[in-house]
Amino acid sequence: MKRGEEREGKMGTFAVLRGTFGGYRRHLFLLAVLGVLGAVLEGIGINAIIPLFSFLLGDTGISSANFITDAIRQSFGFLDIPFSFRFLLVFIAVLFLVRAVVITLFTYIRARITASFMFREMNLLLTDTLQAKWGFLSLQKAGYLQNTLFWDVRQSTSLLDAVAQFIQSSTGFVIYFFIALSISSTVTLITLAVGAVMLFVLRPLVRKTMVLGEEKSGLEKSFANYLIEHISGLKVVKASGVGQKVIGAGRAILEPLRTVYIKSAIMHSLGSAVIQPFSIIFVLILFAFAYKMPSFNLAAFAAVMYLIQKIFVYLQSTQSSLHSIADFIPFASNILKFKNSLQENKDEVVEDKKRPFVYEKGLSFRDVSFSYQSETPVLSQISFSVPKNSFLGIMGPSGGGKTSIVDLVLRLFLPDQGAILLDDTPIHEIKMDEWRQRIGYVSQDIFLMNASIRDNIRFYDEAMTDEVIYDAARKAHIYDHIMSLEKGFDTVIGEHGTMLSVGQRQRIVIARALARKPDILILDEATSALDAESELAIKETVEDIRKTMTLLVIAHRVSTITSADNILVLNEGVITEYGKPQEMLDTSSSYLSRMVALQHHTK
């Protein structure tokens, strides 16, 4: 059963190539044409060497040894050019010069195609990833996602290069075969039979290379995930004294990866190691037999031997390109599967029939139920309203459903039942781009770029003026600190903002949200990891802005939300309490009162 499922999940090589490079058929056809043209030009040039040698040896009979030689001589006659040693030499030189131009053009187009493919694939994948549903993205491992978006695309680009090499090698093989056939059919057919046997014998190596490629792809993603997880938590790793165990976990992935790389390199080299010496031995044997024949002609034999040698070179190149294709196919297959998953999980993008963002009354939940992937609901028929420019605090034990409310308001998920309304309009009917622009969000997981403070507050909004940035920083109570820095707003804050304290980072994130001038601002545990001074600064920010926008504040610290207009308590997905803070404080059994007592006792 499992094997059958695996076969269904795997895509055939041709299906992967068609799905990956379907948009490049014309480009690949052009490469094939140029490959044929280059091989034909060289083949004619080599064939022209036969009458050239006959002129040197004083034997003119050889000039009609095959139809290509006859065609060259007739072309000279048609153009009224003497069929002589000098003009034949010029003709050969011109052929090889034109071939050099064709090969240069082939190389240029090949480079343009591969570069264009890599840019296009990375751009499309990044675009589709950012437009995918959050429910899908949240389940992806960071290392796998990063590897697919970058490394797998690079390997697929190498696959395209290998396909181009295969086209050049196989067309060259075919053309040289037919030209050699026109000179000596017996020797050429023997060469073809020997080449076919060799490809058949070496075929298992290609299959083994594909299996190793699949192993390599999986191990590389596992190691990328390992790196991202542990580097982001390096401080905890060092503080916990588990460095050696973390190193051991890394080695457990690297050891099999090293083995796979070695095996893959051996599979690649075996074909060349066998074909190259065999071709030389084969040519020597042919020479030994042909030399004793009375019809032996040195010029014709030299041309045939050169063509046979080229046939073996192209055979070796074809074999090598087949190995490369087998090696890179798993990466392209993974991208196709990922693309299909992205299309199946595409976020809502049809905006023309959506309504504009109009906000006059408030935000309300009506009998909303929601679950992630399990059948157990995270929220069960909850209803509440938040009037415009009011402040709602949300509390409750961990796992109670607080963050799920935020996810629904951000439209990262849709409710299973019920409706979320802005005024009287279901929020899923409002244009997504307008919705996201009018909703501000500050998470407990601080996201900052390794860039200047100015760029972190602007956050890709190039139309945002410096005055808006400065005003947002003042509202977030971080302006004075920024101006105390040597470079002020142009200060680069390091990876994840490591040059700043946690409180300073969080206030910059709040400034970023305020700079967009949202109608609704969501603070999701924004003070959970802050010291008392930083928490006080954020409380002051909340007080300054509370009458200019709607606030949804999730907090475990009661001091953050005691000034709210109303407090909602969630437990196991249902609303257990709702009311004004003072009314809850007056009731000793309320969740707010218990949290105040607990936190006061902890202090």
Number of C-alpha atoms within 10 A of each C-alpha: 5 7 8 8 9 10 10 10 10 14 18 13 16 10 12 21 19 13 14 21 17 12 11 14 11 10 16 20 13 15 22 21 16 23 24 23 19 24 24 21 21 23 24 19 21 22 26 23 20 25 28 25 20 19 18 11 11 11 12 13 10 18 22 15 16 17 13 18 21 15 13 21 20 14 13 17 12 9 8 9 13 12 16 13 15 11 14 22 15 10 16 20 13 14 21 18 14 16 21 15 13 19 19 13 14 21 15 11 17 20 14 13 19 19 13 12 21 20 15 13 19 18 13 14 20 14 11 17 23 14 17 21 20 17 16 15 16 9 8 11 17 18 19 21 18 16 21 22 20 16 18 26 23 23 20 28 24 20 27 27 19 22 20 25 23 23 22 25 25 22 23 26 24 17 22 28 22 17 23 27 18 18 22 17 15 12 17 23 15 12 22 17 10 14 18 13 12 17 18 11 11 17 15 11 22 23 16 16 26 22 17 22 24 19 16 23 23 15 18 19 21 18 21 17 18 19 16 16 14 14 11 11 11 15 10 13 16 12 9 9 10 12 14 11 11 16 10 12 13 16 14 12 15 16 10 14 20 14 13 20 15 12 15 22 12 14 22 21 13 13 24 17 12 13 20 15 10 14 21 13 11 15 16 13 11 16 15 11 10 16 13 9 9 7 8 13 14 15 19 23 19 16 21 27 19 16 26 23 19 18 26 21 19 22 26 23 21 25 25 23 25 24 26 25 27 24 28 27 31 28 26 27 23 21 21 16 15 17 16 12 14 20 15 12 18 17 21 12 12 9 14 8 9 14 16 15 18 13 15 11 14 17 22 22 21 15 16 21 21 24 19 15 8 7 8 11 17 20 26 20 18 18 16 14 16 19 17 20 19 18 25 24 25 24 27 23 13 12 13 18 25 26 16 20 22 20 16 17 25 18 19 14 20 21 20 15 15 18 20 25 19 24 17 14 17 16 24 19 15 19 19 22 12 14 21 15 14 18 19 22 21 22 18 15 11 15 14 22 15 15 16 19 26 20 20 22 27 21 17 9 11 8 7 14 11 13 10 17 23 19 15 24 27 15 22 28 22 23 20 11 12 21 13 10 11 9 12 16 23 15 17 19 19 14 12 15 23 13 14 13 11 16 21 20 21 29 27 26 25 28 29 25 25 26 25 20 18 19 18 23 25 23 21 21 21 26 26 14 14 17 11 11 10 20 21 15 18 24 18 16 18 22 14 12 16 18 13 14 17 23 26 24 25 29 20 21 17 18 14 22 24 18 19 22 18 20 25 21 22 23 18 17 24 18 20 14 16 16 15 16 20 16 14 20 17 11 12 13 10 15 20 28 19 15 17 17 13 11 14 9 8 7 6
